[in-house]
Amino acid sequence: MNILFLCTGNSCRSIIAEAIFNALAAPEYHAISAGSQPKGLIHPRSLALLSRKGISTEGYASKSWDSLPYIPDIVITVCGNAAGEVCPAYLAPAIRAHWEVDDPDKATGSDAEIDRAFETAYKILKIRIQALLALPLAELKGDPIQLQVELDHIGALTI
């Protein structure tokens, strides 16, 4: 099963989600991330955070959804709608879910406050990804309606 984590810039949240998922998932599951308007680089604080958590950042890059190597089974947008952010709409066939996460790239304040915003995004994504991976995904793949219900439920989990 292939998962796409999608946001606009593909420099923070979607990259963090991709890396967490791939670090925790069994080999038969794989995540990629992309953006509708990729920034072309991963935010340095995203890379530093993943490194501190012991998650490899090798091979990750900010990329467009136009250059995906495969059509994903599940697309999860991670944009922060409450902040007025517009999420891209992925139109190819896939099960879709929205897991709203505030963009740490927009955080202001001291270095410590900005680092906390990245840490908060990481914690929210990790909790949700762990819940996703705890599901019987092989069974749910044959029941897209139930899978959609589960994904929506997971999207409401917070720290």
N, CA, C and O atoms as a DFTB+ gen file, in Angstrom:
636 C
 N C O
     1  1       0.853      -1.170       0.000
     2  2       0.000       0.000       0.000
     3  2       0.903       1.237       0.000
     4  3       1.881       1.307       0.744
     5  1       0.565       2.185      -0.827
     6  2       1.342       3.413      -0.974
     7  2       0.546       4.615      -0.476
     8  3      -0.623       4.797      -0.818
     9  1       1.209       5.424       0.339
    10  2       0.588       6.605       0.942
    11  2       1.286       7.845       0.384
    12  3       2.508       7.866       0.238
    13  1       0.505       8.867       0.075
    14  2       1.042      10.169      -0.309
    15  2       0.644      11.176       0.756
    16  3      -0.542      11.369       1.025
    17  1       1.643      11.820       1.365
    18  2       1.399      12.941       2.262
    19  2       1.582      14.200       1.427
    20  3       2.635      14.420       0.831
    21  1       0.539      15.018       1.397
    22  2       0.499      16.134       0.459
    23  2       0.244      17.448       1.186
    24  3      -0.606      17.533       2.072
    25  1       1.000      18.470       0.790
    26  2       0.725      19.843       1.221
    27  2       1.155      20.755       0.081
    28  3       1.463      20.285      -1.014
    29  1       1.176      21.998       0.326
    30  2       1.504      22.932      -0.746
    31  2       3.007      22.973      -1.021
    32  3       3.432      22.724      -2.149
    33  1       3.815      23.282      -0.008
    34  2       5.238      23.523      -0.212
    35  2       6.145      22.310      -0.142
    36  3       7.260      22.346      -0.662
    37  1       5.688      21.226       0.494
    38  2       6.477      20.003       0.643
    39  2       7.871      20.307       1.192
    40  3       8.887      19.895       0.632
    41  1       7.883      21.047       2.313
    42  2       9.171      21.339       2.940
    43  2       9.191      21.019       4.433
    44  3      10.265      20.915       5.026
    45  1       8.015      20.861       5.045
    46  2       7.957      20.602       6.488
    47  2       7.067      19.408       6.807
    48  3       7.550      18.282       6.918
    49  1       5.763      19.655       6.955
    50  2       4.837      18.636       7.461
    51  2       4.797      17.368       6.633
    52  3       4.903      16.270       7.177
    53  1       4.647      17.503       5.331
    54  2       4.533      16.304       4.497
    55  2       5.842      15.520       4.484
    56  3       5.825      14.289       4.453
    57  1       6.964      16.215       4.508
    58  2       8.271      15.547       4.576
    59  2       8.420      14.815       5.906
    60  3       8.854      13.664       5.941
    61  1       8.060      15.486       6.999
    62  2       8.137      14.864       8.325
    63  2       7.252      13.626       8.366
    64  3       7.667      12.587       8.879
    65  1       6.036      13.724       7.833
    66  2       5.123      12.580       7.824
    67  2       5.689      11.427       6.992
    68  3       5.641      10.272       7.415
    69  1       6.216      11.736       5.828
    70  2       6.814      10.710       4.974
    71  2       7.926       9.972       5.721
    72  3       7.974       8.742       5.717
    73  1       8.803      10.720       6.351
    74  2       9.933      10.122       7.048
    75  2       9.486       9.282       8.245
    76  3       9.994       8.179       8.450
    77  1       8.540       9.795       9.033
    78  2       8.029       9.031      10.182
    79  2       7.389       7.741       9.697
    80  3       7.683       6.664      10.215
    81  1       6.508       7.850       8.696
    82  2       5.804       6.673       8.197
    83  2       6.804       5.616       7.739
    84  3       6.708       4.455       8.136
    85  1       7.755       6.011       6.914
    86  2       8.704       5.036       6.373
    87  2       9.596       4.439       7.454
    88  3      10.043       3.299       7.326
    89  1       9.860       5.195       8.519
    90  2      10.665       4.669       9.623
    91  2       9.890       3.645      10.447
    92  3      10.480       2.718      11.001
    93  1       8.566       3.809      10.529
    94  2       7.753       2.936      11.388
    95  2       7.044       1.801      10.660
    96  3       6.685       0.801      11.282
    97  1       6.841       1.937       9.374
    98  2       5.998       0.993       8.634
    99  2       6.742      -0.285       8.265
   100  3       7.966      -0.313       8.141
   101  1       5.952      -1.335       8.097
   102  2       6.464      -2.602       7.582
   103  2       6.877      -2.395       6.124
   104  3       6.402      -1.462       5.477
   105  1       7.745      -3.243       5.607
   106  2       8.262      -3.047       4.242
   107  2       7.197      -3.024       3.137
   108  3       7.434      -2.451       2.073
   109  1       6.049      -3.626       3.369
   110  2       5.020      -3.638       2.319
   111  2       4.253      -2.312       2.209
   112  3       3.424      -2.140       1.316
   113  1       4.537      -1.387       3.119
   114  2       3.918      -0.071       3.086
   115  2       4.991       0.977       2.797
   116  3       6.118       0.883       3.285
   117  1       4.629       1.954       2.013
   118  2       5.610       2.973       1.648
   119  2       4.911       4.321       1.529
   120  3       3.797       4.413       1.014
   121  1       5.572       5.353       2.007
   122  2       5.039       6.712       1.895
   123  2       5.958       7.563       1.039
   124  3       7.173       7.369       1.002
   125  1       5.341       8.503       0.357
   126  2       6.059       9.564      -0.330
   127  2       5.356      10.865       0.060
   128  3       4.254      10.855       0.609
   129  1       6.003      11.957      -0.229
   130  2       5.369      13.249       0.006
   131  2       5.561      14.091      -1.237
   132  3       6.443      13.842      -2.059
   133  1       4.710      15.094      -1.349
   134  2       4.808      16.000      -2.493
   135  2       4.048      17.272      -2.165
   136  3       3.334      17.363      -1.167
   137  1       4.228      18.244      -3.036
   138  2       3.533      19.511      -2.893
   139  2       2.963      19.962      -4.216
   140  3       3.477      19.619      -5.280
   141  1       1.893      20.739      -4.140
   142  2       1.317      21.303      -5.363
   143  2       2.177      22.452      -5.879
   144  3       2.202      22.729      -7.078
   145  1       2.887      23.123      -4.959
   146  2       3.823      24.202      -5.305
   147  2       5.076      24.024      -4.438
   148  3       5.330      24.823      -3.537
   149  1       5.853      22.976      -4.714
   150  2       6.981      22.658      -3.836
   151  2       8.014      23.779      -3.765
   152  3       8.311      24.443      -4.758
   153  1       8.548      23.967      -2.569
   154  2       9.556      25.003      -2.362
   155  2      10.900      24.613      -2.959
   156  3      11.756      25.468      -3.189
   157  1      11.082      23.339      -3.207
   158  2      12.332      22.881      -3.802
   159  2      13.417      22.561      -2.796
   160  3      14.503      22.116      -3.167
   161  1      13.129      22.787      -1.515
   162  2      14.079      22.429      -0.480
   163  2      13.322      22.060       0.782
   164  3      12.211      22.530       1.028
   165  1      13.948      21.213       1.569
   166  2      13.361      20.822       2.851
   167  2      13.816      21.840       3.891
   168  3      14.988      22.214       3.935
   169  1      12.891      22.279       4.716
   170  2      13.227      23.244       5.762
   171  2      14.313      22.642       6.659
   172  3      14.177      21.505       7.110
   173  1      15.379      23.385       6.922
   174  2      16.476      22.853       7.749
   175  2      16.028      22.385       9.132
   176  3      16.599      21.444       9.682
   177  1      15.009      23.036       9.697
   178  2      14.523      22.598      11.018
   179  2      13.811      21.244      10.924
   180  3      13.818      20.478      11.888
   181  1      13.204      20.944       9.785
   182  2      12.596      19.626       9.595
   183  2      13.678      18.550       9.603
   184  3      13.547      17.521      10.266
   185  1      14.734      18.804       8.864
   186  2      15.840      17.848       8.795
   187  2      16.494      17.664      10.163
   188  3      16.793      16.541      10.569
   189  1      16.717      18.777      10.872
   190  2      17.341      18.703      12.199
   191  2      16.458      17.925      13.173
   192  3      16.958      17.113      13.952
   193  1      15.165      18.167      13.133
   194  2      14.225      17.466      14.018
   195  2      14.244      15.967      13.745
   196  3      14.351      15.165      14.673
   197  1      14.140      15.589      12.477
   198  2      14.153      14.164      12.136
   199  2      15.459      13.515      12.576
   200  3      15.451      12.397      13.091
   201  1      16.557      14.190      12.384
   202  2      17.857      13.657      12.816
   203  2      17.894      13.460      14.327
   204  3      18.384      12.442      14.816
   205  1      17.368      14.451      15.072
   206  2      17.329      14.322      16.544
   207  2      16.481      13.138      16.981
   208  3      16.741      12.531      18.020
   209  1      15.465      12.810      16.187
   210  2      14.572      11.696      16.519
   211  2      15.129      10.358      16.033
   212  3      14.511       9.314      16.243
   213  1      16.291      10.387      15.387
   214  2      16.902       9.153      14.902
   215  2      16.299       8.635      13.615
   216  3      16.420       7.450      13.303
   217  1      15.649       9.511      12.864
   218  2      15.012       9.129      11.595
   219  2      15.882       9.619      10.450
   220  3      16.234      10.796      10.376
   221  1      16.219       8.708       9.568
   222  2      17.066       9.055       8.429
   223  2      16.374      10.078       7.536
   224  3      15.162      10.033       7.325
   225  1      17.171      10.990       7.023
   226  2      16.650      11.984       6.076
   227  2      17.229      11.753       4.676
   228  3      16.991      12.532       3.754
   229  1      17.979      10.685       4.544
   230  2      18.619      10.382       3.265
   231  2      17.582      10.098       2.178
   232  3      16.654       9.314       2.376
   233  1      17.754      10.735       1.053
   234  2      16.898      10.491      -0.103
   235  2      15.639      11.338      -0.162
   236  3      14.926      11.298      -1.165
   237  1      15.346      12.097       0.875
   238  2      14.144      12.925       0.858
   239  2      14.420      14.243       0.149
   240  3      15.511      14.805       0.246
   241  1      13.410      14.720      -0.564
   242  2      13.542      15.981      -1.296
   243  2      12.168      16.608      -1.441
   244  3      11.158      15.904      -1.453
   245  1      12.125      17.912      -1.548
   246  2      10.891      18.626      -1.832
   247  2      10.581      18.434      -3.311
   248  3      11.388      18.773      -4.177
   249  1       9.392      17.883      -3.588
   250  2       9.069      17.541      -4.973
   251  2       7.612      17.840      -5.302
   252  3       6.774      18.014      -4.418
   253  1       7.346      17.892      -6.576
   254  2       6.008      18.174      -7.071
   255  2       5.176      16.901      -7.161
   256  3       5.701      15.805      -7.357
   257  1       3.883      17.075      -7.015
   258  2       2.984      15.939      -7.207
   259  2       2.905      15.536      -8.674
   260  3       2.340      14.492      -9.000
   261  1       3.467      16.353      -9.559
   262  2       3.500      16.015     -10.981
   263  2       4.519      14.930     -11.301
   264  3       4.485      14.360     -12.392
   265  1       5.426      14.634     -10.371
   266  2       6.494      13.680     -10.664
   267  2       6.481      12.469      -9.733
   268  3       7.537      11.948      -9.376
   269  1       5.298      12.026      -9.342
   270  2       5.201      10.872      -8.452
   271  2       5.573       9.589      -9.199
   272  3       5.227       9.436     -10.370
   273  1       6.270       8.675      -8.536
   274  2       6.670       7.427      -9.200
   275  2       5.528       6.418      -9.342
   276  3       5.656       5.442     -10.082
   277  1       4.424       6.643      -8.646
   278  2       3.272       5.736      -8.716
   279  2       2.027       6.476      -8.242
   280  3       2.114       7.545      -7.636
   281  1       0.875       5.892      -8.527
   282  2      -0.391       6.447      -8.037
   283  2      -0.616       5.903      -6.632
   284  3      -0.628       4.687      -6.440
   285  1      -0.792       6.769      -5.656
   286  2      -0.962       6.291      -4.282
   287  2      -2.334       5.670      -4.053
   288  3      -3.305       5.978      -4.744
   289  1      -2.382       4.786      -3.059
   290  2      -3.663       4.200      -2.632
   291  2      -4.402       5.165      -1.707
   292  3      -5.630       5.250      -1.728
   293  1      -3.637       5.886      -0.901
   294  2      -4.197       6.829       0.070
   295  2      -3.463       8.160      -0.067
   296  3      -2.237       8.196      -0.174
   297  1      -4.226       9.249      -0.062
   298  2      -3.656      10.596      -0.078
   299  2      -4.109      11.304       1.195
   300  3      -5.303      11.417       1.472
   301  1      -3.131      11.776       1.961
   302  2      -3.434      12.481       3.206
   303  2      -2.875      13.896       3.098
   304  3      -1.662      14.091       3.019
   305  1      -3.769      14.874       3.095
   306  2      -3.331      16.269       3.108
   307  2      -3.074      16.668       4.557
   308  3      -3.775      16.230       5.469
   309  1      -2.062      17.502       4.752
   310  2      -1.675      17.900       6.108
   311  2      -1.676      19.418       6.278
   312  3      -1.018      19.941       7.177
   313  1      -2.399      20.116       5.432
   314  2      -2.457      21.576       5.493
   315  2      -3.285      22.051       6.680
   316  3      -4.145      21.327       7.182
   317  1      -3.018      23.264       7.119
   318  2      -3.731      23.853       8.238
   319  2      -4.869      24.737       7.777
   320  3      -4.691      25.948       7.641
   321  1      -6.024      24.166       7.537
   322  2      -7.173      24.939       7.046
   323  2      -7.593      26.042       8.010
   324  3      -8.030      27.111       7.583
   325  1      -7.461      25.784       9.303
   326  2      -7.891      26.780      10.289
   327  2      -7.068      28.065      10.165
   328  3      -7.525      29.139      10.554
   329  1      -5.871      27.951       9.630
   330  2      -5.007      29.123       9.447
   331  2      -5.228      29.778       8.086
   332  3      -4.468      30.662       7.692
   333  1      -6.259      29.351       7.374
   334  2      -6.561      29.934       6.077
   335  2      -5.712      29.384       4.955
   336  3      -5.675      29.954       3.864
   337  1      -5.030      28.283       5.211
   338  2      -4.172      27.661       4.203
   339  2      -5.042      26.853       3.238
   340  3      -5.952      26.145       3.669
   341  1      -4.775      26.952       1.978
   342  2      -5.528      26.207       0.973
   343  2      -4.801      24.898       0.691
   344  3      -3.628      24.891       0.319
   345  1      -5.510      23.798       0.874
   346  2      -4.925      22.483       0.597
   347  2      -5.086      22.143      -0.868
   348  3      -6.111      22.451      -1.475
   349  1      -4.075      21.510      -1.437
   350  2      -4.216      21.066      -2.821
   351  2      -5.220      19.917      -2.911
   352  3      -5.353      19.127      -1.977
   353  1      -5.912      19.832      -4.020
   354  2      -6.884      18.765      -4.246
   355  2      -6.295      17.750      -5.217
   356  3      -6.107      18.043      -6.398
   357  1      -6.008      16.558      -4.710
   358  2      -5.446      15.491      -5.528
   359  2      -6.594      14.805      -6.259
   360  3      -7.528      14.319      -5.620
   361  1      -6.538      14.758      -7.572
   362  2      -7.693      14.311      -8.356
   363  2      -7.617      12.879      -8.864
   364  3      -8.636      12.338      -9.294
   365  1      -6.456      12.250      -8.832
   366  2      -6.366      10.855      -9.289
   367  2      -7.120       9.952      -8.309
   368  3      -7.347      10.336      -7.162
   369  1      -7.505       8.765      -8.755
   370  2      -8.252       7.864      -7.868
   371  2      -7.418       7.459      -6.650
   372  3      -6.309       6.942      -6.787
   373  1      -7.962       7.699      -5.477
   374  2      -7.310       7.323      -4.220
   375  2      -8.282       7.604      -3.090
   376  3      -9.212       8.396      -3.239
   377  1      -8.065       6.960      -1.978
   378  2      -8.803       7.298      -0.763
   379  2      -8.136       8.538      -0.199
   380  3      -6.909       8.603      -0.117
   381  1      -8.942       9.529       0.193
   382  2      -8.400      10.809       0.649
   383  2      -8.797      11.084       2.096
   384  3      -9.898      10.757       2.539
   385  1      -7.867      11.691       2.805
   386  2      -8.146      12.118       4.175
   387  2      -7.414      13.434       4.409
   388  3      -6.433      13.753       3.737
   389  1      -7.916      14.180       5.369
   390  2      -7.267      15.436       5.730
   391  2      -6.889      15.385       7.203
   392  3      -7.741      15.210       8.074
   393  1      -5.601      15.541       7.463
   394  2      -5.083      15.581       8.823
   395  2      -4.502      16.965       9.050
   396  3      -3.313      17.180       8.813
   397  1      -5.295      17.883       9.492
   398  2      -4.851      19.271       9.655
   399  2      -3.717      19.374      10.669
   400  3      -3.812      18.869      11.787
   401  1      -2.648      20.037      10.253
   402  2      -1.487      20.282      11.108
   403  2      -1.011      21.706      10.814
   404  3      -0.799      22.074       9.658
   405  1      -0.848      22.492      11.862
   406  2      -0.341      23.858      11.667
   407  2       1.050      23.808      11.037
   408  3       1.854      22.928      11.343
   409  1       1.316      24.761      10.158
   410  2       2.587      24.812       9.445
   411  2       3.671      25.399      10.353
   412  3       3.618      26.586      10.675
   413  1       4.646      24.597      10.770
   414  2       5.697      25.149      11.629
   415  2       6.576      26.165      10.915
   416  3       7.247      26.969      11.563
   417  1       6.577      26.136       9.599
   418  2       7.347      27.117       8.833
   419  2       6.807      28.537       9.047
   420  3       7.529      29.512       8.838
   421  1       5.566      28.652       9.455
   422  2       4.942      29.958       9.678
   423  2       5.084      30.421      11.131
   424  3       4.630      31.510      11.483
   425  1       5.711      29.598      11.973
   426  2       5.869      29.947      13.387
   427  2       6.789      31.156      13.532
   428  3       7.752      31.329      12.785
   429  1       6.461      31.974      14.506
   430  2       7.285      33.148      14.808
   431  2       7.663      33.113      16.275
   432  3       7.109      32.346      17.063
   433  1       8.607      33.951      16.620
   434  2       9.050      34.042      18.008
   435  2      10.506      33.663      18.125
   436  3      11.275      33.740      17.167
   437  1      10.862      33.252      19.324
   438  2      12.251      32.868      19.592
   439  2      12.567      31.533      18.909
   440  3      11.671      30.826      18.449
   441  1      13.848      31.211      18.855
   442  2      14.242      29.918      18.297
   443  2      13.559      28.774      19.038
   444  3      13.129      27.798      18.423
   445  1      13.461      28.897      20.354
   446  2      12.821      27.855      21.153
   447  2      11.342      27.719      20.791
   448  3      10.829      26.604      20.714
   449  1      10.659      28.829      20.571
   450  2       9.235      28.795      20.200
   451  2       9.051      28.176      18.810
   452  3       8.117      27.407      18.588
   453  1       9.929      28.507      17.900
   454  2       9.834      27.933      16.552
   455  2      10.137      26.436      16.606
   456  3       9.460      25.638      15.958
   457  1      11.152      26.060      17.378
   458  2      11.455      24.627      17.532
   459  2      10.262      23.888      18.133
   460  3       9.987      22.753      17.745
   461  1       9.551      24.512      19.072
   462  2       8.361      23.879      19.663
   463  2       7.273      23.661      18.610
   464  3       6.568      22.653      18.647
   465  1       7.137      24.593      17.679
   466  2       6.139      24.422      16.611
   467  2       6.485      23.214      15.746
   468  3       5.594      22.458      15.360
   469  1       7.754      23.026      15.442
   470  2       8.176      21.848      14.672
   471  2       7.953      20.578      15.483
   472  3       7.498      19.567      14.948
   473  1       8.272      20.631      16.766
   474  2       8.083      19.472      17.647
   475  2       6.603      19.115      17.762
   476  3       6.248      17.937      17.768
   477  1       5.748      20.115      17.850
   478  2       4.305      19.855      17.923
   479  2       3.804      19.189      16.652
   480  3       3.050      18.219      16.720
   481  1       4.206      19.689      15.507
   482  2       3.811      19.069      14.232
   483  2       4.294      17.629      14.181
   484  3       3.550      16.738      13.772
   485  1       5.526      17.394      14.590
   486  2       6.086      16.035      14.610
   487  2       5.240      15.119      15.500
   488  3       4.869      14.021      15.085
   489  1       4.934      15.571      16.725
   490  2       4.176      14.739      17.668
   491  2       2.789      14.403      17.130
   492  3       2.346      13.258      17.229
   493  1       2.106      15.386      16.566
   494  2       0.767      15.139      16.006
   495  2       0.849      14.118      14.879
   496  3       0.069      13.167      14.837
   497  1       1.789      14.315      13.974
   498  2       1.929      13.388      12.849
   499  2       2.312      11.991      13.323
   500  3       1.790      11.005      12.804
   501  1       3.198      11.889      14.284
   502  2       3.607      10.574      14.774
   503  2       2.437       9.828      15.408
   504  3       2.243       8.641      15.150
   505  1       1.658      10.522      16.237
   506  2       0.486       9.894      16.866
   507  2      -0.472       9.359      15.798
   508  3      -0.961       8.234      15.901
   509  1      -0.729      10.162      14.788
   510  2      -1.667       9.770      13.739
   511  2      -1.101       8.630      12.883
   512  3      -1.833       7.716      12.503
   513  1       0.172       8.685      12.589
   514  2       0.786       7.620      11.777
   515  2       0.813       6.312      12.569
   516  3       0.563       5.247      12.006
   517  1       1.110       6.380      13.849
   518  2       1.077       5.169      14.671
   519  2      -0.329       4.578      14.692
   520  3      -0.488       3.359      14.621
   521  1      -1.347       5.429      14.787
   522  2      -2.730       4.942      14.757
   523  2      -3.054       4.317      13.396
   524  3      -3.721       3.284      13.330
   525  1      -2.587       4.936      12.324
   526  2      -2.796       4.383      10.983
   527  2      -2.141       3.012      10.862
   528  3      -2.753       2.071      10.356
   529  1      -0.918       2.900      11.319
   530  2      -0.199       1.635      11.198
   531  2      -0.738       0.556      12.128
   532  3      -0.458      -0.626      11.925
   533  1      -1.501       0.939      13.140
   534  2      -2.127      -0.043      14.027
   535  2      -3.386      -0.654      13.411
   536  3      -3.889      -1.666      13.898
   537  1      -3.889      -0.043      12.349
   538  2      -5.076      -0.570      11.667
   539  2      -4.724      -1.825      10.876
   540  3      -3.576      -2.001      10.468
   541  1      -5.709      -2.698      10.658
   542  2      -5.482      -3.853       9.780
   543  2      -5.571      -3.408       8.313
   544  3      -6.565      -3.665       7.635
   545  1      -4.524      -2.745       7.845
   546  2      -4.552      -2.103       6.525
   547  2      -4.831      -3.079       5.392
   548  3      -5.543      -2.738       4.447
   549  1      -4.286      -4.281       5.471
   550  2      -4.515      -5.261       4.398
   551  2      -6.007      -5.573       4.281
   552  3      -6.532      -5.694       3.174
   553  1      -6.680      -5.703       5.404
   554  2      -8.126      -5.966       5.394
   555  2      -8.903      -4.736       4.932
   556  3      -9.829      -4.843       4.129
   557  1      -8.524      -3.583       5.440
   558  2      -9.255      -2.363       5.128
   559  2      -9.087      -1.926       3.673
   560  3      -9.930      -1.204       3.140
   561  1      -8.011      -2.359       3.036
   562  2      -7.818      -1.993       1.633
   563  2      -8.983      -2.495       0.783
   564  3      -9.340      -1.871      -0.217
   565  1      -9.568      -3.609       1.175
   566  2     -10.725      -4.158       0.458
   567  2     -12.040      -3.528       0.866
   568  3     -13.076      -3.829       0.273
   569  1     -12.021      -2.658       1.869
   570  2     -13.232      -1.993       2.349
   571  2     -12.961      -0.485       2.405
   572  3     -12.744       0.070       3.482
   573  1     -12.976       0.179       1.233
   574  2     -12.584       1.597       1.194
   575  2     -13.455       2.512       2.045
   576  3     -12.973       3.534       2.534
   577  1     -14.704       2.172       2.230
   578  2     -15.573       3.028       3.057
   579  2     -15.118       2.979       4.508
   580  3     -15.013       4.019       5.157
   581  1     -14.846       1.789       5.024
   582  2     -14.380       1.677       6.410
   583  2     -13.001       2.302       6.565
   584  3     -12.721       2.939       7.581
   585  1     -12.135       2.127       5.570
   586  2     -10.814       2.744       5.622
   587  2     -10.942       4.265       5.686
   588  3     -10.219       4.920       6.436
   589  1     -11.860       4.824       4.901
   590  2     -12.098       6.267       4.924
   591  2     -12.556       6.716       6.307
   592  3     -12.096       7.742       6.807
   593  1     -13.448       5.968       6.923
   594  2     -13.934       6.290       8.270
   595  2     -12.771       6.285       9.260
   596  3     -12.641       7.189      10.084
   597  1     -11.939       5.270       9.169
   598  2     -10.782       5.167      10.087
   599  2      -9.809       6.318       9.881
   600  3      -9.318       6.895      10.851
   601  1      -9.526       6.655       8.635
   602  2      -8.600       7.759       8.348
   603  2      -9.135       9.089       8.870
   604  3      -8.386       9.900       9.415
   605  1     -10.432       9.303       8.699
   606  2     -11.041      10.543       9.203
   607  2     -10.975      10.599      10.723
   608  3     -10.727      11.658      11.301
   609  1     -11.195       9.464      11.366
   610  2     -11.117       9.391      12.829
   611  2      -9.688       9.713      13.305
   612  3      -9.499      10.470      14.257
   613  1      -8.708       9.138      12.641
   614  2      -7.310       9.383      12.998
   615  2      -6.965      10.864      12.817
   616  3      -6.199      11.419      13.605
   617  1      -7.520      11.504      11.795
   618  2      -7.250      12.913      11.544
   619  2      -7.707      13.836      12.662
   620  3      -7.298      14.996      12.720
   621  1      -8.553      13.326      13.549
   622  2      -9.027      14.131      14.677
   623  2      -8.152      13.961      15.928
   624  3      -8.336      14.676      16.913
   625  1      -7.204      13.019      15.892
   626  2      -6.346      12.785      17.058
   627  2      -5.389      13.965      17.257
   628  3      -4.819      14.483      16.297
   629  1      -5.224      14.371      18.490
   630  2      -4.305      15.473      18.812
   631  2      -3.419      15.041      19.973
   632  3      -3.583      13.960      20.538
   633  1      -2.474      15.917      20.314
   634  2      -1.590      15.622      21.447
   635  2      -2.131      16.281      22.694
   636  3      -1.537      16.159      23.765
